[in-house]
Amino acid sequence: ALGKGEFLMWTYNKTLQYPINIKCPDPRLAKVIISQYGGPDGELSAALRYLSQRFGMPDQKAKAILNDIGTEELAHLEMVGTIVHQLTKDASIEEIEKAGLGTYYTDDVYPQSAAGVPFNATCLACKGDPIANLQENLAAEQKARATYEKLIDLCRDNPDVIDPLRYLREREVVH
């Protein structure tokens, strides 16, 4: 129970927004899916963009909406990280190296693009102008949706991976 003047900032249910249970390792898929973790159009960028842009919104309702979306994007980051982790967890060193993840092996899930470019905050595009920021968000959600569609195409024969990717793609449309 919370005392007088105390408030609960977060409730964390310790479950993913959508279940992920990948049965077979596939570092080749992990290498491309990592872009949605730390690539320029990925979930880390989205979360930080919304959580940063909220400060420039003209009223509390707009700030709250961007805060909620940014928080949901963090849940998506957790899902993508789980996918990458499960795709590499039981893979052999040989499989990891063959997929081009040899240098990545010691870092586990690290924010980078599929090309291996580390996350960089310059992709956030926060301008302090609500209209410019909202236009950026529309474009960013479309880029993320397009990326998820390409990832779905790359793993069309793996339902354990496709189902959560489809869920994430649909959430991009909702935002």
Buried (B, 14 or more C-beta within 10 A) or exposed (E): EEEEEEEEEEEEEEEBBBEBEBEEBBBBBBBBBBBBBBBBBBBBBBBBBBBBBBEBBEEEEBBEEBBEBBEBBBBBBBBBBBBBBBBBEEBEEEBBBEBBBEEBEEEEBBBBBBEEEEBEEEBBBBEEEBEBBBEBBEEBBEBBBEBBBEBBEBBEEBEBBBBBBBBBBEBBEEB
